[in-house]
Amino acid sequence: MISKTGLFAAAWAVSCGAAFLIGRGSSDSPETTGNLDSQKNPVAPSSRSVPRGQQSVDPSKPSGRVASSSTGTSSSGQIEAIREEAKALKNMSDPIARAEKFLEFVKNLSPDQYLAAVDAYREGGIENEQFGEYRMLLSAWAQVDPLQALDYAKENTGTNFARQTILSAWAKNDTEGAVAWARDNFDSEAKGADANPWLVGVIEGISSLDLGRATQLLEELPFSRGRGQALDAVFAEVTASGPENAKRWIASLSDEKLKSGAAGRLAGQLAKEDPRAAAEWASSMGPEILKSSAGEIVQQWADDDLPAALSWVESQPEEIVASAGPSLVREMIQNENVVAASDWLANYEGNPAFDDSVKSLVWHSMGDEPALAADWIMRLSTEDDQRNTFHRMIGRWMSKDEAGVVDYVNNNPVPEGIKQRVEMTLRRKNQK
């Protein structure tokens, strides 16, 4: 039996973990305050429930509210009490006390009370530190009536977080039911649709329970940010069993892009302990794997031994040098100086394969050496890249050194659009 202290610690951990997820930031991030306002008329409770009849709450446990009637249907007064209790818990300032009370609240909810609890908790938006309880509430709802929970989330939420959370919890008990819902409810024709976000939620839920099925579903997803999110969950489980298990799992993947992405992640982890061994493993997997892993390996290697990392890079074929270039340039700037990075990159000037390395130098030198960065922009292989990169840096440069920008533009070859932008900015300033 879990102790009270253990329950409190678990609830607190959930809160902290959810807050961390908020900070990662992606299109699949939890709802922000601006789009979490509840609808005035939440969807009506559904009569559907999980076929297996599982119930994760025990209404007989004591609580501060009146228990449901013997028919299992809460009265309007009981529903209102649930709403008020959810709001009161949400507004508690002490996070540990809030987690303690909230866990007890969720344990004592009846199946027909979840909709009211969730709807009330979402009123007025949810702050980052409250997403732990929100996730817990959604996950518990998924155990008793996932379809009702998903209907509510579809009607009342603006991002993927709620539905992914519900699907993740549902999939732990009914994987194929959750998979079927995910496929039936994904609009592949919608604007911006790439990977099925609902399958991402399923994969996150089952990664620790059925790695084989999670991997199958992961390989179904197209190359996208969503697949990267799903890979995060699977990769965490794979690497938890040790690097040799992770190597075998990566070797078993049939999707080459997925294999390259996973290998790059593992190579970065291996390089923390032994970068040379990580490079040897990546090389043994083939040139494409080494190419996708080179940047991660060099980043870790150069932190401890820049000369050794540089020597390894320069011993590789040009395509591997180009792949490692952006990371190497960044590390050279951080561990030596911009001039050293610039001198190294000059060996590959004019080679389109090193355009990403040039951009790396620009972004990591423009703060201290904007004129040098601007010089390198003009060495990019296409005029479009030159123009677009200049436009991205010019505003920041002008805010720090307007006179320096004017002098550079007047005395160096730059895209005509950049000259016009500088002149327009100066005219607007003088008109104020």
N, C-alpha and C positions, 0 to 999 in steps of 0.2 A: 504494500500500500504506500502510495506517494505521500510524503509528509507535507504539512502545510508550508513549511519553508521551501520545499522542493517545488510546490505549485507556484508559490510567489516568484521564485527564481525563474521558473519556466515562462511565466507570463511576462516578466520583465525582459527576459531574453528575446521573446517574440517582439516586444515593442521596439527594442534596440535594433533588432535585425530588420524590421520593416522600415524604420527610419533610415537605416543605411541604404536600403534599396531605393528609397526616394532620391537620395543624393546622387545616384549613378546617372540618372538622367537619360531618357531615351523616349522614343515615340510610344513605347509601351509602359511608361512610368505611371504611377498612381495618379488619380485625379487631383487636380489642383483645386484650391478653394474656389476659384472662379467658376468651375463647372460642376461643383458638387451640390449645388442647391437642390434640395429635394423637390419633387413634383408635389403640387397641392393635393392631387388625387392619386396616390400610389395604386399600382395594379392590384386587382382583387386577389385574395388568397386562392391558390390553386388547390384542387383536390388531389393532384398527382403527388406521388411520393415514391421513394426508392422501392423497387419491387421486392427487395429482400426483407423489407420491413424493419431495417435496422434503426435504432433510436439512440442517439449519443447523449441524450440528456435524461435526467431523472427528476420528474416533476415533484416527486415525494420529498425531495430534499428541502429543508427549511430555508426560507428567504424572507425578505422584508415585505413581500407583496402577497396578496391572496392567491391561493393555488387555483388552477383551472377546475372547472366543474367536473363531475363524474362522467359527463358525456365526452370529455376531451376537447370541448369547444369553449374557448374563452369568451367571457361576456365583454360587452363594450367597455364596462368599467375596468375590467382586468387589462384589456388592451391599452386603455389610456394610462393605467398605472405602469405598464411596461414602457410606454413612450416616455413618461416622466422620469422613470428610473434610468433609462438609457441616457437621457439628456443630463441628468444630475451626475452620472458617472463620468460622462464625457468632460464635464466642466471641473472635475476634481483637479486641483493643481499639483498635488503630491503624486508623482508618477508611480511610485511603489504601491501606495495605497490604492491608486486607481486600478493598477493591474490586479491587485488582490481582490478588490470588490468586483471588478469586471469578470474575472474568472468565475467567481461564485454566481454572478448574474447569468452568464452563458450556461453554466451547468444546470441551472434551474428553469431555463426556458422550455416551454412546451412547443411542439412542432408548429402550432398555428400562431405562435407569438413572434416568430423570427422576422416576419415582414415588418411588423410594427417596430421592433427593436432596431432593425437596420435603417428603416426610413427615418426614425427619430434621431438615430446617431449621426446620420448624414446631414441633418438640417444645419444650415449655416456654414457648411464646409468642414473639412477635416484638416487639422494641422499635422505636420510631419510626425510629431511624437505620438499622435493618436492612431496612426495607421496600424500599429501592432494589434490594438484591440479590434480595429475594423477588420483586419485580416482574420483574426480569430473568430469573429462573429460570422463572417462570410463562410469560413471553412466549416464551422459547426452547422450552419444552415445547409450546406451542401451534403452533410451526412444524413439529414432527415428529409429534405425535399430539394434536390439539386435543380430540378426543372423549374420549380417556382422561383428559386433563387436566380436562375439564369434569365427567366422572363423579366424579373424585376430589374436586374442589372442592365438588360438590353433596353428597357424602357426609360431608365432613370440615370444611367451613367454615360459619360462621354468618352472614356478611354477604355483600354483593354484590361486594366488592372483587376476590376471586380470579377469579370467573367473568367479571366485566367486563374484567379485565386479559387473560384468555385470549382472550375474544371480540374484543377490540380488536386483538390481535396476529394472530389467525386471519383477521379480516376484511380485513387488508391484502393477503392473498394469495388469499383465497377469500371474497369479500364475500357472495355469495348463499348459500353454504353456511353461513356464520355467521348470516346473516339467517334462514334456514330453521330453524336450531337455536334461535335466540332466540324465534321465534314459537311453535315446537312446545313449548318448555319453560317458557313463561310461563303461570302460573295466574292468569287474570284474575278468578277468583272468590275468591281467597285474601283473608283479612282484611287490610285496609290496602293492597290492590293498587291502583296508579294507573297510572303509566307503566311500560311494560315495561323493567325495568332491564337486560335482556340486549341490547335494541336500543340502549340508551344506550351500552353498551360498544362495540357495532359502530360507532355514529356517531363515537365518540371515535377509533376506529381509522382510519376512512376519510376523516375531514374534510380531511386534508391531501392525499389522493390523488384523491378523487372528490367534490367539493363538491356537485355536483348530486344524487348519490344520497344523500349525507348529509343534504341539505336535504329531500329527499322523505321520508326516514325520520323526520326531526325533526318534520315537519308531521303525521305519523301519530300522534305521541305526544299524549296529552291534557294539558291544563294541570295542572302538578304540579311538585314539586321535581325529579323525575327529568328532566322536559323542560328545566328550568333548567340542570341539569348538562350535558345534551347541548348546549344552546345555548351554554354556555361554550366548548365545544370548537369548534363551528362558527364562532362569532363571532370567536374568536381567528384563525382562518384567513381569514375575510372581511376583517377590519380590517387584517390584515398586508399586504394589497394596496392599502391607502390608503382614505381616507374616501369618495371618489367611488364606488369599487367597492362599499363597504359600503352606501352609499345606494341603489345600484341593486339590490343583493341584498335589502335590506329592502323596497323597493318591489315586488319580485317575489313576496313571500310572500302566500299566499292566506288563511292563518289570521290573523284580525284580532288575537287576543290575543297570538299569537306575534310579529306585526308590531309591536304596541305595546311588548312587552317588549324586543325587539331595538332598536327606535328609542330607547327610554329609555336603553339602555346607550350607544348611539352618541352621543346628545345629550350625555350626561355627558362622554364623551371629547372631543367637539367643543368643549364649553363650557370646557374647560381652556385652550384656545387663544383662543377668541373666543365668549363666551357669547351675545352678541347675534346673531351669525350662526347659532349653534346653535338659538336660539329661532326665528329666521326660518325655518330649515329645517324644524324640527318643526311650525311653524304651516302651512307649505306642504303638509305631509303630511295635514292635516286636524285637526279639533278633538280627536278621540280620541287621536291621536299626541301632540299638544301637551299634552293632559291627563296622559298617562302619562309624559311627559318633563319636565314642569315642575319636579318636585322635584329631579331630577338637575341640571338647568340652574341652578336657584337655588342649590343647594349649592355648585357650583363658582364661580358668579358672586359670591356673597356673601363668599366667602373673600377675594376681591381687592377688591371694591367693593360693600359692603353697600347704600349709598344707591341705587346704580344698579339693583341687583337688586330692592330694595324698590319703586322707581319703576316698574320693568317689571311686577312682580307686580300692583301696584295699577292698572295700565292695562289689565289683562286682564278678561275676563268672570268672573263670580263662580265658575263651576265650575273655572276655571283657578287662580284665587286659592286656592280650597279645596284643590286638588291640590298646589299649591306650599306651602301653609300650614305643614305639619309641618316641612319643611326650613327655611323662612324663620324660624319660631319658634326652632328649634334654633340657627341661625346668629346670630340676634339676641341670644340668651342668651350665646353664646360670645363674640361680638364687641362687645356692649354690656353689657346686664345683663337680669336677669329682669323688672324693672319695665318696661323698654322693650318687651319681648316681650308682657308682659301688657297694656300700654296698646294695642298694635296689635291684639291679639286681641279686646279688649273691643269693637271695632267690629263684630265678628261674633258677639257673645254671643247664645246662644239659637238659633243656626242649626245644625241637625243636620249640615249638610255640613262644619262645622268641628270636629266631635267629635275627629277624628284630630289636628287642630292642638292642641286642648285637652290631649289625652293626651301629645303631644310636649312641651308646656310642663310638664305634671306630672312626667314622667320626668326632664326636664333641670333642674328647679328644686327637686325634693324634697330633695336633699342640703343645699342652702344655705337654702332658703326653704320648709320643709315646710308651714307654715300657709298660705302663698299657694297652694301646690300643692293643698292640701286644699280651699281655697275654690273653686278651679277645677274640682275633681272634681264639686262639687255643681252645676256649671253644665252638665254633660253632659246630653244630651237625654233619656236614659232612666234609670229607676231601676236597672235591671240593670247598666248601664254604671257608674253611680255606685257601686253596691255592690261590683262586681267590681274596679273600679280602686282603691277605698279598701282593699279587702282585700289587694291586691298591694303597697300602699305602707306599710300600718300597721305591719307587723313591723319593717321597717327603721327607721321613725321611732321606734318604741318602744325599739329597741336603742340609739338615740343620745340620746333626750330623752323619757324616760317621763313626766316631769312635764308637759312641753309637750303631749303627746298627751292626757293626762287633762284638762288645762285646756281644750284645744280641743274635745274630745268633750262636756264638760260645758256649754260655752257656745256651741255652734254646732249647727245642724241637720245631723245625719249619719244615715245609715241605721241602723235599730235593731240590725241584726246587728253593726255596728261597735262600738256601745256594749257589747253583750254580750260581744264578743270581748275588748275592753279590760278589762272587769270580770273575765272569766274568767282572763285572763293575770295580773292583779294578785292574784287569790285564790290561784292556783297558786304564785306567787312568795312570798306570805305564809305558805303552808303548809310551805314548805321549811325 
